[in-house]
Every structure is written in C-alpha cells, then in structure tokens.
Amino acid sequence: MVNPFEKRATEYLLQDEAFLAVVTPEPLSTFFKKPAKEGKLYDRLAMVIGTPGSGKTTLARLFKFSTLQVLLRNRGFETYKTLIDALTSCDAIRDGKPSVIGCRISLESEYREFWEFPYPDSLKSSLTVALLQARAVLAWLRDAQAAGISLENIEIVARPDADAALEAIGGENGIGLQRRAREMETAIYEISAALVPPDIDEVEQNAAAAAYRPLDVIDAFRVTDGSGDLQLTPLVVFDDAHFLHPSQLAALQRWLARRELRVARWILTRLDALAPADVLIEGQNAFDESEPGLKRAREITTIWMQSSEGRSSQRRAFRKMAKDMAGRYLSQMDVFNRRGLNTLGDLLSTHVDDLPPSKAGKLAKKVDAIQRRNSITAERREALEREVSEYLAKTGEPANDLRLSMLAILLERYANRTPQRGLFEEATDVEPSRPVTASAAIADGAKIHLLHQFDRPYYYGIDALCDASSENAEQFLHLAARLVAQSETQLIRSKAPTLTSQVQHNLLRDRADEMIREWDFPLHHLVKRLSQGIADQCIEKSLEGNASLNGGANAFGIPQEEFDQIPKLQPDLAKVLQFGVAYNAFVLIPNHGAKNKLWCLVELSGVVLIKSGLTLKRGGFLERRVEDLTRLLGEAK
C-alpha cells in the first residue's frame, strides 16, 4: 500500500468504513464540542477558519447522514466508540441515532465565474445563491439515498405559512424536491457555462431567475428507514470559501447570517480569505457589520482551528490527536500491521549516543577554557558539577556531553553574577548575586548549543515530532511520512524498525528544508526572507555562552500597541504577515505579558525552527520594533 502519511489520505478514501478507520475524534472535542453545548453550532452561521491541512474538510464529512449511519452500524467496534462519543457531544448523534444530515459543497469550482459576468452585483449574487441552494438540496437527497433511503421516504418539514415558497421548491416530498432542484441547477449552469454571457434581459426571463429559496422553507428533513422515522437538522457546509471573490464571499456571508434560517450552515475558509487586520489583530471582526441590525456575536459563531488562547492545552490536545492519527494510519500499512506495530512513538528512539571521543575532547577543553578565562576556583566548579549531576540523576539523562554543556552554561552564568576581577588578581571563590542552578531550561539550552557546535541530535521522539507540527495535522503527516518511510525500509530489509535519534534528527531537518523550499503561496519569497531573518537573530541569541534565554529565542516580540497599527500604517508588511500565518510560517501570540508590557509575538513555525536549529520550547523572544520587521523585508528587495 502507498504510504498514507505521504498524502491527505482521508480525501482518497471513498468508502466510509475506510475513512472512519483513520479519523481521530480529538478535533471535534477541541473545536466543536463547546459551541454545540452552548447551542451555537447549528442555529446560526458558523465560520470555521484555519490553515491548509488543519482538518476542516475531514470534519465536514463526518456530519453526513450516510457517514453517521455507517458509524452507528459499526458501533460494536472499539475503533469507533470514541468517534461516536465525540459526535454525540457535538449533538450530531442523539440517543444513538443521527440528528443531522450534512452536505459539503466545495466553492472552488465555477462559482467565482459568476462574479466575472457583466451583470449587477444583486443579480450575480442571486444566481450564486440559487445554484448553491439547488446543489445543497440535491446533495442532501443524494446522501439520504446513499444511506439506503428511497426518495419516496424523504420529506421536508416546512416552515409555517410557506405555502407559495413550498410550491416553488417542488413540494414536501423528495421526488418533487429533486426534480425542481435539477431544473434550477440546469438553468443556472447553462448561463455559467455559456461561452458568451447571455443578455441581462434573457437571464431575467430564464427559469434561473424564478423564485427558489429552499433554505428559507426547510425546517428539517423527515426520513423513514427500517427503524422508523427520523427527524434530521439539515446542515450545509460551504467549503473552500477562499476561492470566491471577496465581494462574493461577503455577500454570501451576509445572506447566510441575516436570514432566519432553521438550516444549519457553515462556511469553511482559510485565513488568506480574510482582511489582514482580521488575521493580525485579536478580536477584530472577520465580517462586515456595517449593515443595520447585523451583530456578529449574535449572528455568527467563529471557530478558529488555531488560536492563541490556551496554548499549553492546545499542544497537549494536538499531541494526543497526532498520536491517535498516526496509529490509525500505521494500521493501514500491512508491513506494520502484520507485526502489531501501530504506535509511532514506539518506532522513535529517544536515546542519544555520547559524542565521539574527538568531539567530546573539544567540549571538555572548551569547559576548561571558560573556567580559566573567568578565574573560577576548582571548588566552585566541583559544586556546579554536583548541581548538574544531581539534576541529570533525577531526569535519567546521564549523558556526559550534556553534563559538560550544562556545566559550561552554569560557569558562564556564575561569572556574570560575580564581580569582575582584575587581570592579576588571584582566583577566589565568591558567592554569586543570584543562585546558579541546573534545570530543564538549562538542559534545553545545552542541547541547542550541542546541536550547533557538534551536530548532536535534538529533534527526535514523538513529542518533538508533534510539537514541530505547529498544531497542524497536514504538517504532522508531512514530517512523519519521512520517518515512517525509513522505518518501513528497515523492516523490508529485515532490520529493526526503530529509528535512532540521529536518523530522526537528520530526516526531519532534511524534510523541513524541503517543505520550505516548496512554498509557493502568495508572497512566499518575502515570507521566507522574513522568517529567515528572524531565525538568524534568534540563533545568535540562542548561542550565547550563558544561554540567557535558556533554550533560546524562536520569536520576535513587537509591542502590542505598535503591532496593532501594522494593517493601517504598514499594509505591505501586513500582507506578508497574513500569508505567513495563513500558510504555517508564523504563529501570532497577541497580548503576551512580559517585563510589565504587552507584546505580540511573531513566533516561527515548527518547520522553520527545525530547519534553523531552534528550540521547540515556547516563550523565548527578542524584543524588536515594527521597523525591524520592515528592515528585514527591505533587505529582500
């Protein structure tokens, strides 16, 4: 079988059973459970916004009626129980039965062509909306048929006092609904597919201009199967909305938000479809509220697939999701499944070999030189060595090279915390102004130093792989694919499947470099230059002898009040930052409190950190101004 990590496997799995076997329930619990419990997921427009590969399309497929039926038919399998629980918590399943009938309409096809027609915006918008509604009805009916429900056993529950509108959409029964929806789809498609757009008078006399508003009429679907009647909430998911013209997308949003619809409706889009201010400024509205009576908090539920809030809990949740997803993907590969290898973490060794004698000797000489240069007594060195040894004994990392590198940092810190001595003064032991202690932060700084000075592996183990993915499922799969392929090769060659830390480190750094070179999104050359400029300065800071930022820096911190002015005063910079965030080059952390100030951190994404050799630990940043960002961009021109 083709390595499922190499591509977004869920998009190529046509059978629901195969699809459900590889889907992890964690994103449902993380992003959809809360708005469902608050009653804000199905009764208003929901905007689901995320980077490419964050799982938006996969989640939409889970809400199809046929998918839910397959899932519930196989409820006895342990694999599906957690997914059923997650969908139940999202109110897609009630009392062990489906409660929604969802359909997904991708907006990446011909819909934008309507906005190129020489018609008034109102007509273009009405044609788009009518076609979307016709295709939504057809998709709902098709999904019910896929679940074994005949058209005769499908009815809609119409809104009261909608007799005329009900007649216009084909009546209550599935047969009439399908017939009328096909007529509308054909009439509108003939207009969009014409080589020369018809005259506006011809369009207004066409059947496409007839009144057709099924989303205004339908309250629910009632289907009859072997177990009796089911009343289902219709859900239409408009995916890939970033392909629409901005004015077209705004019109669609307004229409879906302002109507008193009982139909659940979601719009799935990427960050680059928004205005720069919507992406860069926390709390900024991603929707035009200029029309009277339109209130975002009341009309729209916004679900951000990446958020600056609760980052520690997000990282933990993503680790859990990624590990579960990796296990499901491994089970699809016979070479691993036959051997019962379905936990990716078990294939990734966390043991690091000591440096070879030549490099270890250089490191020991470096430590001795630091001691001599700073006139540190042998007694003080012995005390610091004990400090390091006691820490490593607790953590179970007794590597000699790590011990020496940590000692070097502590010696530098001790020197910085004691009075400067004269050139000919005799070395005396002096107490530092602040205690010098070994910690996990010091160990991380020592590992970064060893990475750059002696190429000691740093990126290894399942947790490092997850953290390097920046909470993005597709990025995780791209990185994991290289490791899985190497493990598979070793198995085929009758070798142990476990990858050493050095092999993992090398493969991940090579793959990260490839992924950055493959960037082809808008302004990618400027995003690449800006990220590299930030990385270079972070490396310089991270390699200071005393590791002043522990593991080092991986972000620029811009004063929040300055950063908020970027969309208005620096529109070119705002665009670069927007595309960097939208395509996983940067992560923005607004309102980060440090040194009695609020900062917006422009944090490098995981693949940039791996390529550059920077820490995966969060929080370390360099204090900079907006002009520092523009200077880096200016150097690119």
Sequence and secondary structure as in RCSB ss.txt:
>XXXX:A:sequence
MVNPFEKRATEYLLQDEAFLAVVTPEPLSTFFKKPAKEGKLYDRLAMVIGTPGSGKTTLARLFKFSTLQVLLRNR
GFETYKTLIDALTSCDAIRDGKPSVIGCRISLESEYREFWEFPYPDSLKSSLTVALLQARAVLAWLRDAQAAGIS
LENIEIVARPDADAALEAIGGENGIGLQRRAREMETAIYEISAALVPPDIDEVEQNAAAAAYRPLDVIDAFRVTD
GSGDLQLTPLVVFDDAHFLHPSQLAALQRWLARRELRVARWILTRLDALAPADVLIEGQNAFDESEPGLKRAREI
TTIWMQSSEGRSSQRRAFRKMAKDMAGRYLSQMDVFNRRGLNTLGDLLSTHVDDLPPSKAGKLAKKVDAIQRRNS
ITAERREALEREVSEYLAKTGEPANDLRLSMLAILLERYANRTPQRGLFEEATDVEPSRPVTASAAIADGAKIHL
LHQFDRPYYYGIDALCDASSENAEQFLHLAARLVAQSETQLIRSKAPTLTSQVQHNLLRDRADEMIREWDFPLHH
LVKRLSQGIADQCIEKSLEGNASLNGGANAFGIPQEEFDQIPKLQPDLAKVLQFGVAYNAFVLIPNHGAKNKLWC
LVELSGVVLIKSGLTLKRGGFLERRVEDLTRLLGEAK
>XXXX:A:secstr
   GGGTTGGGG  SHHHHHHH  SHHIIIIIHHHHHTT SSSSEEEEE  TTSSHHHHHHHTBHHHHHHHHHTT
TSHHHHHHHHHHHHTTSEETTEE EEEEEEESSSGGGGGGGSSS HHHHHHHHHHHHHHHHHHHHHHHHHHTT  
GGGEEEEE TT HHHHHHTT SBHHHHHHHHHHHHHHHHHHHH SS   HHHHHHSGGGS   HHHHEEEEEEEE
TTEEEEEEEEEEEE GGGS HHHHHHHHHHHHHS   SEEEEEE GGGS HHHHHSTT  SS   STT  HHHHE
EEEESS SSSHHHHHHHHHHHHHHHHHHHHTT HHHHTTT   GGGGB        HHHHHHHHHHHHHHHHHTT
  HHHHHHHHHHHHHHHHHHT   HHHHHHHHHHHHHHHHHTS    TT        SS     HHHHHHHHHHH
HHHH    S SHHHHHHTTTT HHHHHHHHHHHHHHHHHHHHTTS   B HHHHHHHHHHHHHHHHHT  STTHH
HHHHHHHHHHHHHHHHHT TT TTTT   EEEEEHHHHTTHHHH HHHHHHHHHHHHTTSEEEEEEEEETTEEEE
EEEE HHHHHHHT  S S   EE  HHHHHHHHHTT 
